[in-house]
Amino acid sequence: MSQKIDPSVDKSPKVKKSINIDAHIDERITKVAHHLGCTPHSYLVAKIGEAVSRDFVKTKKTKKDQKKGEPAVRLFHCIKFFLILPKQLHHQQSQRFHG
């Protein structure tokens, strides 16, 4: 069963990129692409698109998780500012005075 990729589906502007790959990888890509009934170029574009989409979703989740943690980080900085820093400053001043 061969799966054809329709290049006319996406009409967005294109950007040229070039890559260097090992000869044995190129041979594999060519064989797989022909087995699927598409060109090596369309196969690579489809696979890159799949990988980028998958990884992009992960980065979105990471950013969302970071935003969830922001209140905790702000709380930590408030605690540090109001509790820890005054003690450190007091200690430093007393060392200067007594030192």
PDB file as gemmi writes it, atoms N, CA and C in Angstrom:
CRYST1    1.000    1.000    1.000  90.00  90.00  90.00 P 1                      
ATOM      1  N   MET A   1       0.843  -1.166   0.000  1.00  0.00           N  
ATOM      2  CA  MET A   1       0.000   0.000   0.000  1.00  0.00           C  
ATOM      3  C   MET A   1       0.896   1.239   0.000  1.00  0.00           C  
ATOM      4  N   SER A   2       0.818   2.050  -1.030  1.00  0.00           N  
ATOM      5  CA  SER A   2       1.641   3.246  -1.077  1.00  0.00           C  
ATOM      6  C   SER A   2       0.814   4.476  -0.731  1.00  0.00           C  
ATOM      7  N   GLN A   3       1.451   5.383  -0.058  1.00  0.00           N  
ATOM      8  CA  GLN A   3       0.785   6.598   0.395  1.00  0.00           C  
ATOM      9  C   GLN A   3       1.391   7.770  -0.351  1.00  0.00           C  
ATOM     10  N   LYS A   4       0.566   8.517  -1.079  1.00  0.00           N  
ATOM     11  CA  LYS A   4       1.069   9.659  -1.826  1.00  0.00           C  
ATOM     12  C   LYS A   4       0.828  10.931  -1.032  1.00  0.00           C  
ATOM     13  N   ILE A   5       1.812  11.792  -1.050  1.00  0.00           N  
ATOM     14  CA  ILE A   5       1.724  13.067  -0.366  1.00  0.00           C  
ATOM     15  C   ILE A   5       1.404  14.124  -1.414  1.00  0.00           C  
ATOM     16  N   ASP A   6       0.331  14.881  -1.193  1.00  0.00           N  
ATOM     17  CA  ASP A   6      -0.105  15.879  -2.150  1.00  0.00           C  
ATOM     18  C   ASP A   6       0.588  17.211  -1.871  1.00  0.00           C  
ATOM     19  N   PRO A   7       1.531  17.626  -2.740  1.00  0.00           N  
ATOM     20  CA  PRO A   7       2.257  18.867  -2.485  1.00  0.00           C  
ATOM     21  C   PRO A   7       1.400  20.115  -2.690  1.00  0.00           C  
ATOM     22  N   SER A   8       0.239  19.991  -3.326  1.00  0.00           N  
ATOM     23  CA  SER A   8      -0.594  21.161  -3.597  1.00  0.00           C  
ATOM     24  C   SER A   8      -1.440  21.571  -2.398  1.00  0.00           C  
ATOM     25  N   VAL A   9      -1.407  20.794  -1.324  1.00  0.00           N  
ATOM     26  CA  VAL A   9      -2.217  21.094  -0.143  1.00  0.00           C  
ATOM     27  C   VAL A   9      -1.762  22.390   0.517  1.00  0.00           C  
ATOM     28  N   ASP A  10      -0.475  22.598   0.655  1.00  0.00           N  
ATOM     29  CA  ASP A  10       0.061  23.764   1.356  1.00  0.00           C  
ATOM     30  C   ASP A  10       0.515  24.807   0.347  1.00  0.00           C  
ATOM     31  N   LYS A  11      -0.103  25.977   0.395  1.00  0.00           N  
ATOM     32  CA  LYS A  11       0.258  27.050  -0.541  1.00  0.00           C  
ATOM     33  C   LYS A  11       1.014  28.185   0.149  1.00  0.00           C  
ATOM     34  N   SER A  12       1.574  27.942   1.337  1.00  0.00           N  
ATOM     35  CA  SER A  12       2.300  28.987   2.051  1.00  0.00           C  
ATOM     36  C   SER A  12       3.623  29.274   1.350  1.00  0.00           C  
ATOM     37  N   PRO A  13       4.208  30.461   1.607  1.00  0.00           N  
ATOM     38  CA  PRO A  13       5.499  30.790   0.974  1.00  0.00           C  
ATOM     39  C   PRO A  13       6.569  29.779   1.358  1.00  0.00           C  
ATOM     40  N   LYS A  14       7.442  29.505   0.455  1.00  0.00           N  
ATOM     41  CA  LYS A  14       8.496  28.506   0.683  1.00  0.00           C  
ATOM     42  C   LYS A  14       9.837  29.185   0.940  1.00  0.00           C  
ATOM     43  N   VAL A  15      10.663  28.555   1.739  1.00  0.00           N  
ATOM     44  CA  VAL A  15      12.010  29.017   2.041  1.00  0.00           C  
ATOM     45  C   VAL A  15      12.961  27.890   1.674  1.00  0.00           C  
ATOM     46  N   LYS A  16      14.005  28.213   0.931  1.00  0.00           N  
ATOM     47  CA  LYS A  16      14.969  27.183   0.534  1.00  0.00           C  
ATOM     48  C   LYS A  16      15.925  26.894   1.680  1.00  0.00           C  
ATOM     49  N   LYS A  17      16.154  25.616   1.925  1.00  0.00           N  
ATOM     50  CA  LYS A  17      17.126  25.143   2.904  1.00  0.00           C  
ATOM     51  C   LYS A  17      17.929  24.049   2.218  1.00  0.00           C  
ATOM     52  N   SER A  18      19.172  23.915   2.615  1.00  0.00           N  
ATOM     53  CA  SER A  18      19.957  22.813   2.068  1.00  0.00           C  
ATOM     54  C   SER A  18      20.553  22.028   3.225  1.00  0.00           C  
ATOM     55  N   ILE A  19      20.712  20.737   3.011  1.00  0.00           N  
ATOM     56  CA  ILE A  19      21.294  19.869   4.024  1.00  0.00           C  
ATOM     57  C   ILE A  19      22.328  18.962   3.370  1.00  0.00           C  
ATOM     58  N   ASN A  20      23.247  18.494   4.154  1.00  0.00           N  
ATOM     59  CA  ASN A  20      24.227  17.503   3.711  1.00  0.00           C  
ATOM     60  C   ASN A  20      23.982  16.247   4.516  1.00  0.00           C  
ATOM     61  N   ILE A  21      23.760  15.146   3.809  1.00  0.00           N  
ATOM     62  CA  ILE A  21      23.525  13.870   4.491  1.00  0.00           C  
ATOM     63  C   ILE A  21      24.457  12.816   3.922  1.00  0.00           C  
ATOM     64  N   ASP A  22      24.703  11.802   4.705  1.00  0.00           N  
ATOM     65  CA  ASP A  22      25.558  10.704   4.256  1.00  0.00           C  
ATOM     66  C   ASP A  22      24.895   9.972   3.096  1.00  0.00           C  
ATOM     67  N   ALA A  23      25.718   9.412   2.232  1.00  0.00           N  
ATOM     68  CA  ALA A  23      25.229   8.726   1.034  1.00  0.00           C  
ATOM     69  C   ALA A  23      24.307   7.561   1.389  1.00  0.00           C  
ATOM     70  N   HIS A  24      24.646   6.800   2.440  1.00  0.00           N  
ATOM     71  CA  HIS A  24      23.817   5.640   2.779  1.00  0.00           C  
ATOM     72  C   HIS A  24      22.442   6.076   3.302  1.00  0.00           C  
ATOM     73  N   ILE A  25      22.373   7.236   3.959  1.00  0.00           N  
ATOM     74  CA  ILE A  25      21.083   7.764   4.414  1.00  0.00           C  
ATOM     75  C   ILE A  25      20.264   8.210   3.206  1.00  0.00           C  
ATOM     76  N   ASP A  26      20.926   8.842   2.252  1.00  0.00           N  
ATOM     77  CA  ASP A  26      20.235   9.272   1.036  1.00  0.00           C  
ATOM     78  C   ASP A  26      19.642   8.080   0.290  1.00  0.00           C  
ATOM     79  N   GLU A  27      20.404   6.994   0.231  1.00  0.00           N  
ATOM     80  CA  GLU A  27      19.896   5.778  -0.426  1.00  0.00           C  
ATOM     81  C   GLU A  27      18.649   5.254   0.283  1.00  0.00           C  
ATOM     82  N   ARG A  28      18.684   5.241   1.602  1.00  0.00           N  
ATOM     83  CA  ARG A  28      17.521   4.767   2.368  1.00  0.00           C  
ATOM     84  C   ARG A  28      16.313   5.666   2.148  1.00  0.00           C  
ATOM     85  N   ILE A  29      16.538   6.983   2.181  1.00  0.00           N  
ATOM     86  CA  ILE A  29      15.430   7.925   1.968  1.00  0.00           C  
ATOM     87  C   ILE A  29      14.812   7.694   0.600  1.00  0.00           C  
ATOM     88  N   THR A  30      15.650   7.533  -0.402  1.00  0.00           N  
ATOM     89  CA  THR A  30      15.168   7.325  -1.768  1.00  0.00           C  
ATOM     90  C   THR A  30      14.346   6.040  -1.857  1.00  0.00           C  
ATOM     91  N   LYS A  31      14.834   4.953  -1.267  1.00  0.00           N  
ATOM     92  CA  LYS A  31      14.100   3.685  -1.303  1.00  0.00           C  
ATOM     93  C   LYS A  31      12.770   3.789  -0.578  1.00  0.00           C  
ATOM     94  N   VAL A  32      12.770   4.379   0.609  1.00  0.00           N  
ATOM     95  CA  VAL A  32      11.530   4.517   1.384  1.00  0.00           C  
ATOM     96  C   VAL A  32      10.541   5.401   0.638  1.00  0.00           C  
ATOM     97  N   ALA A  33      11.021   6.518   0.105  1.00  0.00           N  
ATOM     98  CA  ALA A  33      10.140   7.443  -0.610  1.00  0.00           C  
ATOM     99  C   ALA A  33       9.500   6.761  -1.818  1.00  0.00           C  
ATOM    100  N   HIS A  34      10.295   6.058  -2.593  1.00  0.00           N  
ATOM    101  CA  HIS A  34       9.746   5.370  -3.771  1.00  0.00           C  
ATOM    102  C   HIS A  34       8.773   4.270  -3.362  1.00  0.00           C  
ATOM    103  N   HIS A  35       9.069   3.593  -2.271  1.00  0.00           N  
ATOM    104  CA  HIS A  35       8.150   2.565  -1.766  1.00  0.00           C  
ATOM    105  C   HIS A  35       6.799   3.184  -1.384  1.00  0.00           C  
ATOM    106  N   LEU A  36       6.846   4.404  -0.832  1.00  0.00           N  
ATOM    107  CA  LEU A  36       5.617   5.100  -0.442  1.00  0.00           C  
ATOM    108  C   LEU A  36       4.949   5.821  -1.612  1.00  0.00           C  
ATOM    109  N   GLY A  37       5.642   5.854  -2.751  1.00  0.00           N  
ATOM    110  CA  GLY A  37       5.059   6.477  -3.933  1.00  0.00           C  
ATOM    111  C   GLY A  37       5.208   7.991  -3.973  1.00  0.00           C  
ATOM    112  N   CYS A  38       6.279   8.494  -3.380  1.00  0.00           N  
ATOM    113  CA  CYS A  38       6.510   9.939  -3.413  1.00  0.00           C  
ATOM    114  C   CYS A  38       7.977  10.202  -3.731  1.00  0.00           C  
ATOM    115  N   THR A  39       8.307  11.440  -3.903  1.00  0.00           N  
ATOM    116  CA  THR A  39       9.692  11.802  -4.186  1.00  0.00           C  
ATOM    117  C   THR A  39      10.464  11.898  -2.869  1.00  0.00           C  
ATOM    118  N   PRO A  40      11.784  11.750  -2.927  1.00  0.00           N  
ATOM    119  CA  PRO A  40      12.581  11.927  -1.712  1.00  0.00           C  
ATOM    120  C   PRO A  40      12.372  13.313  -1.081  1.00  0.00           C  
ATOM    121  N   HIS A  41      12.225  14.332  -1.924  1.00  0.00           N  
ATOM    122  CA  HIS A  41      11.996  15.686  -1.408  1.00  0.00           C  
ATOM    123  C   HIS A  41      10.693  15.764  -0.611  1.00  0.00           C  
ATOM    124  N   SER A  42       9.607  15.274  -1.180  1.00  0.00           N  
ATOM    125  CA  SER A  42       8.323  15.361  -0.471  1.00  0.00           C  
ATOM    126  C   SER A  42       8.330  14.501   0.786  1.00  0.00           C  
ATOM    127  N   TYR A  43       9.043  13.371   0.739  1.00  0.00           N  
ATOM    128  CA  TYR A  43       9.172  12.529   1.928  1.00  0.00           C  
ATOM    129  C   TYR A  43       9.885  13.288   3.044  1.00  0.00           C  
ATOM    130  N   LEU A  44      11.015  13.924   2.712  1.00  0.00           N  
ATOM    131  CA  LEU A  44      11.768  14.679   3.709  1.00  0.00           C  
ATOM    132  C   LEU A  44      10.950  15.835   4.274  1.00  0.00           C  
ATOM    133  N   VAL A  45      10.256  16.563   3.412  1.00  0.00           N  
ATOM    134  CA  VAL A  45       9.436  17.692   3.869  1.00  0.00           C  
ATOM    135  C   VAL A  45       8.354  17.201   4.824  1.00  0.00           C  
ATOM    136  N   ALA A  46       7.719  16.085   4.482  1.00  0.00           N  
ATOM    137  CA  ALA A  46       6.662  15.532   5.341  1.00  0.00           C  
ATOM    138  C   ALA A  46       7.224  15.090   6.690  1.00  0.00           C  
ATOM    139  N   LYS A  47       8.358  14.404   6.680  1.00  0.00           N  
ATOM    140  CA  LYS A  47       8.948  13.911   7.929  1.00  0.00           C  
ATOM    141  C   LYS A  47       9.472  15.060   8.795  1.00  0.00           C  
ATOM    142  N   ILE A  48      10.056  16.057   8.161  1.00  0.00           N  
ATOM    143  CA  ILE A  48      10.507  17.227   8.923  1.00  0.00           C  
ATOM    144  C   ILE A  48       9.300  17.928   9.536  1.00  0.00           C  
ATOM    145  N   GLY A  49       8.229  18.051   8.764  1.00  0.00           N  
ATOM    146  CA  GLY A  49       7.008  18.671   9.280  1.00  0.00           C  
ATOM    147  C   GLY A  49       6.451  17.924  10.482  1.00  0.00           C  
ATOM    148  N   GLU A  50       6.447  16.584  10.408  1.00  0.00           N  
ATOM    149  CA  GLU A  50       5.962  15.778  11.530  1.00  0.00           C  
ATOM    150  C   GLU A  50       6.813  16.004  12.775  1.00  0.00           C  
ATOM    151  N   ALA A  51       8.122  15.970  12.600  1.00  0.00           N  
ATOM    152  CA  ALA A  51       9.032  16.131  13.742  1.00  0.00           C  
ATOM    153  C   ALA A  51       8.926  17.527  14.346  1.00  0.00           C  
ATOM    154  N   VAL A  52       8.850  18.537  13.498  1.00  0.00           N  
ATOM    155  CA  VAL A  52       8.754  19.905  13.995  1.00  0.00           C  
ATOM    156  C   VAL A  52       7.433  20.113  14.732  1.00  0.00           C  
ATOM    157  N   SER A  53       6.353  19.589  14.183  1.00  0.00           N  
ATOM    158  CA  SER A  53       5.046  19.717  14.846  1.00  0.00           C  
ATOM    159  C   SER A  53       5.071  19.047  16.216  1.00  0.00           C  
ATOM    160  N   ARG A  54       5.615  17.854  16.282  1.00  0.00           N  
ATOM    161  CA  ARG A  54       5.699  17.120  17.545  1.00  0.00           C  
ATOM    162  C   ARG A  54       6.537  17.896  18.573  1.00  0.00           C  
ATOM    163  N   ASP A  55       7.693  18.377  18.140  1.00  0.00           N  
ATOM    164  CA  ASP A  55       8.579  19.092  19.049  1.00  0.00           C  
ATOM    165  C   ASP A  55       8.025  20.459  19.428  1.00  0.00           C  
ATOM    166  N   PHE A  56       7.326  21.103  18.489  1.00  0.00           N  
ATOM    167  CA  PHE A  56       6.738  22.414  18.772  1.00  0.00           C  
ATOM    168  C   PHE A  56       5.679  22.302  19.857  1.00  0.00           C  
ATOM    169  N   VAL A  57       4.889  21.233  19.811  1.00  0.00           N  
ATOM    170  CA  VAL A  57       3.876  21.009  20.851  1.00  0.00           C  
ATOM    171  C   VAL A  57       4.553  20.864  22.206  1.00  0.00           C  
ATOM    172  N   LYS A  58       5.682  20.189  22.238  1.00  0.00           N  
ATOM    173  CA  LYS A  58       6.430  20.028  23.491  1.00  0.00           C  
ATOM    174  C   LYS A  58       6.902  21.369  24.025  1.00  0.00           C  
ATOM    175  N   THR A  59       7.355  22.260  23.131  1.00  0.00           N  
ATOM    176  CA  THR A  59       7.821  23.569  23.593  1.00  0.00           C  
ATOM    177  C   THR A  59       6.653  24.389  24.118  1.00  0.00           C  
ATOM    178  N   LYS A  60       5.474  24.247  23.515  1.00  0.00           N  
ATOM    179  CA  LYS A  60       4.294  24.966  24.003  1.00  0.00           C  
ATOM    180  C   LYS A  60       3.957  24.496  25.409  1.00  0.00           C  
ATOM    181  N   LYS A  61       4.005  23.176  25.635  1.00  0.00           N  
ATOM    182  CA  LYS A  61       3.720  22.630  26.963  1.00  0.00           C  
ATOM    183  C   LYS A  61       4.752  23.132  27.961  1.00  0.00           C  
ATOM    184  N   THR A  62       6.008  23.198  27.546  1.00  0.00           N  
ATOM    185  CA  THR A  62       7.067  23.659  28.433  1.00  0.00           C  
ATOM    186  C   THR A  62       6.818  25.105  28.840  1.00  0.00           C  
ATOM    187  N   LYS A  63       6.443  25.957  27.881  1.00  0.00           N  
ATOM    188  CA  LYS A  63       6.169  27.358  28.193  1.00  0.00           C  
ATOM    189  C   LYS A  63       4.971  27.471  29.132  1.00  0.00           C  
ATOM    190  N   LYS A  64       3.948  26.644  28.887  1.00  0.00           N  
ATOM    191  CA  LYS A  64       2.762  26.665  29.739  1.00  0.00           C  
ATOM    192  C   LYS A  64       3.126  26.219  31.152  1.00  0.00           C  
ATOM    193  N   ASP A  65       3.962  25.183  31.256  1.00  0.00           N  
ATOM    194  CA  ASP A  65       4.405  24.702  32.563  1.00  0.00           C  
ATOM    195  C   ASP A  65       5.231  25.761  33.286  1.00  0.00           C  
ATOM    196  N   GLN A  66       6.055  26.488  32.529  1.00  0.00           N  
ATOM    197  CA  GLN A  66       6.848  27.550  33.143  1.00  0.00           C  
ATOM    198  C   GLN A  66       5.944  28.643  33.697  1.00  0.00           C  
ATOM    199  N   LYS A  67       4.890  28.988  32.949  1.00  0.00           N  
ATOM    200  CA  LYS A  67       3.968  30.015  33.426  1.00  0.00           C  
ATOM    201  C   LYS A  67       3.247  29.550  34.680  1.00  0.00           C  
ATOM    202  N   LYS A  68       2.951  28.250  34.756  1.00  0.00           N  
ATOM    203  CA  LYS A  68       2.308  27.710  35.963  1.00  0.00           C  
ATOM    204  C   LYS A  68       3.226  27.877  37.164  1.00  0.00           C  
ATOM    205  N   GLY A  69       4.528  27.765  36.950  1.00  0.00           N  
ATOM    206  CA  GLY A  69       5.480  27.861  38.037  1.00  0.00           C  
ATOM    207  C   GLY A  69       5.829  29.285  38.428  1.00  0.00           C  
ATOM    208  N   GLU A  70       5.446  30.261  37.597  1.00  0.00           N  
ATOM    209  CA  GLU A  70       5.811  31.651  37.873  1.00  0.00           C  
ATOM    210  C   GLU A  70       5.307  32.158  39.223  1.00  0.00           C  
ATOM    211  N   PRO A  71       4.054  31.886  39.631  1.00  0.00           N  
ATOM    212  CA  PRO A  71       3.622  32.367  40.947  1.00  0.00           C  
ATOM    213  C   PRO A  71       4.493  31.825  42.084  1.00  0.00           C  
ATOM    214  N   ALA A  72       4.900  30.589  41.975  1.00  0.00           N  
ATOM    215  CA  ALA A  72       5.756  29.997  43.008  1.00  0.00           C  
ATOM    216  C   ALA A  72       7.116  30.691  43.026  1.00  0.00           C  
ATOM    217  N   VAL A  73       7.635  31.005  41.855  1.00  0.00           N  
ATOM    218  CA  VAL A  73       8.924  31.696  41.775  1.00  0.00           C  
ATOM    219  C   VAL A  73       8.804  33.091  42.379  1.00  0.00           C  
ATOM    220  N   ARG A  74       7.700  33.790  42.052  1.00  0.00           N  
ATOM    221  CA  ARG A  74       7.486  35.120  42.625  1.00  0.00           C  
ATOM    222  C   ARG A  74       7.372  35.043  44.139  1.00  0.00           C  
ATOM    223  N   LEU A  75       6.674  34.035  44.626  1.00  0.00           N  
ATOM    224  CA  LEU A  75       6.529  33.859  46.067  1.00  0.00           C  
ATOM    225  C   LEU A  75       7.894  33.639  46.707  1.00  0.00           C  
ATOM    226  N   PHE A  76       8.713  32.815  46.088  1.00  0.00           N  
ATOM    227  CA  PHE A  76      10.054  32.568  46.613  1.00  0.00           C  
ATOM    228  C   PHE A  76      10.856  33.867  46.686  1.00  0.00           C  
ATOM    229  N   HIS A  77      10.780  34.683  45.630  1.00  0.00           N  
ATOM    230  CA  HIS A  77      11.522  35.941  45.629  1.00  0.00           C  
ATOM    231  C   HIS A  77      10.998  36.892  46.704  1.00  0.00           C  
ATOM    232  N   CYS A  78       9.688  36.893  46.927  1.00  0.00           N  
ATOM    233  CA  CYS A  78       9.125  37.727  47.995  1.00  0.00           C  
ATOM    234  C   CYS A  78       9.635  37.262  49.356  1.00  0.00           C  
ATOM    235  N   ILE A  79       9.619  35.952  49.563  1.00  0.00           N  
ATOM    236  CA  ILE A  79      10.108  35.403  50.833  1.00  0.00           C  
ATOM    237  C   ILE A  79      11.585  35.758  51.008  1.00  0.00           C  
ATOM    238  N   LYS A  80      12.339  35.592  49.947  1.00  0.00           N  
ATOM    239  CA  LYS A  80      13.767  35.899  49.992  1.00  0.00           C  
ATOM    240  C   LYS A  80      13.971  37.377  50.308  1.00  0.00           C  
ATOM    241  N   PHE A  81      13.200  38.242  49.667  1.00  0.00           N  
ATOM    242  CA  PHE A  81      13.361  39.683  49.854  1.00  0.00           C  
ATOM    243  C   PHE A  81      12.997  40.111  51.272  1.00  0.00           C  
ATOM    244  N   PHE A  82      11.906  39.574  51.798  1.00  0.00           N  
ATOM    245  CA  PHE A  82      11.418  40.033  53.100  1.00  0.00           C  
ATOM    246  C   PHE A  82      11.989  39.266  54.294  1.00  0.00           C  
ATOM    247  N   LEU A  83      12.432  38.034  54.096  1.00  0.00           N  
ATOM    248  CA  LEU A  83      12.903  37.244  55.228  1.00  0.00           C  
ATOM    249  C   LEU A  83      14.408  37.002  55.228  1.00  0.00           C  
ATOM    250  N   ILE A  84      14.931  36.608  54.103  1.00  0.00           N  
ATOM    251  CA  ILE A  84      16.331  36.192  54.060  1.00  0.00           C  
ATOM    252  C   ILE A  84      17.271  37.387  53.919  1.00  0.00           C  
ATOM    253  N   LEU A  85      16.995  38.283  52.975  1.00  0.00           N  
ATOM    254  CA  LEU A  85      17.890  39.413  52.744  1.00  0.00           C  
ATOM    255  C   LEU A  85      18.056  40.310  53.972  1.00  0.00           C  
ATOM    256  N   PRO A  86      16.974  40.653  54.686  1.00  0.00           N  
ATOM    257  CA  PRO A  86      17.180  41.491  55.880  1.00  0.00           C  
ATOM    258  C   PRO A  86      18.119  40.840  56.895  1.00  0.00           C  
ATOM    259  N   LYS A  87      18.023  39.533  57.072  1.00  0.00           N  
ATOM    260  CA  LYS A  87      18.912  38.836  58.005  1.00  0.00           C  
ATOM    261  C   LYS A  87      20.351  38.909  57.517  1.00  0.00           C  
ATOM    262  N   GLN A  88      20.546  38.733  56.197  1.00  0.00           N  
ATOM    263  CA  GLN A  88      21.894  38.802  55.640  1.00  0.00           C  
ATOM    264  C   GLN A  88      22.463  40.209  55.797  1.00  0.00           C  
ATOM    265  N   LEU A  89      21.633  41.222  55.519  1.00  0.00           N  
ATOM    266  CA  LEU A  89      22.096  42.603  55.660  1.00  0.00           C  
ATOM    267  C   LEU A  89      22.429  42.917  57.108  1.00  0.00           C  
ATOM    268  N   HIS A  90      21.584  42.461  58.027  1.00  0.00           N  
ATOM    269  CA  HIS A  90      21.829  42.694  59.446  1.00  0.00           C  
ATOM    270  C   HIS A  90      23.143  42.038  59.872  1.00  0.00           C  
ATOM    271  N   HIS A  91      23.369  40.815  59.401  1.00  0.00           N  
ATOM    272  CA  HIS A  91      24.594  40.089  59.722  1.00  0.00           C  
ATOM    273  C   HIS A  91      25.815  40.833  59.178  1.00  0.00           C  
ATOM    274  N   GLN A  92      25.724  41.317  57.929  1.00  0.00           N  
ATOM    275  CA  GLN A  92      26.842  42.039  57.328  1.00  0.00           C  
ATOM    276  C   GLN A  92      27.129  43.335  58.083  1.00  0.00           C  
ATOM    277  N   GLN A  93      26.077  44.044  58.465  1.00  0.00           N  
ATOM    278  CA  GLN A  93      26.264  45.304  59.191  1.00  0.00           C  
ATOM    279  C   GLN A  93      26.857  45.058  60.580  1.00  0.00           C  
ATOM    280  N   SER A  94      26.396  43.997  61.229  1.00  0.00           N  
ATOM    281  CA  SER A  94      26.951  43.721  62.563  1.00  0.00           C  
ATOM    282  C   SER A  94      28.409  43.290  62.473  1.00  0.00           C  
ATOM    283  N   GLN A  95      28.793  42.616  61.401  1.00  0.00           N  
ATOM    284  CA  GLN A  95      30.194  42.236  61.220  1.00  0.00           C  
ATOM    285  C   GLN A  95      31.056  43.463  60.997  1.00  0.00           C  
ATOM    286  N   ARG A  96      30.541  44.429  60.230  1.00  0.00           N  
ATOM    287  CA  ARG A  96      31.290  45.670  59.993  1.00  0.00           C  
ATOM    288  C   ARG A  96      31.465  46.441  61.309  1.00  0.00           C  
ATOM    289  N   PHE A  97      30.411  46.479  62.076  1.00  0.00           N  
ATOM    290  CA  PHE A  97      30.413  47.226  63.324  1.00  0.00           C  
ATOM    291  C   PHE A  97      31.344  46.583  64.344  1.00  0.00           C  
ATOM    292  N   HIS A  98      31.268  45.232  64.428  1.00  0.00           N  
ATOM    293  CA  HIS A  98      32.075  44.520  65.408  1.00  0.00           C  
ATOM    294  C   HIS A  98      33.415  44.064  64.857  1.00  0.00           C  
ATOM    295  N   GLY A  99      33.551  44.063  63.551  1.00  0.00           N  
ATOM    296  CA  GLY A  99      34.702  43.467  62.914  1.00  0.00           C  
ATOM    297  C   GLY A  99      35.862  44.329  62.806  1.00  0.00           C  
TER     298      GLY A  99                                                      
END                                                                             
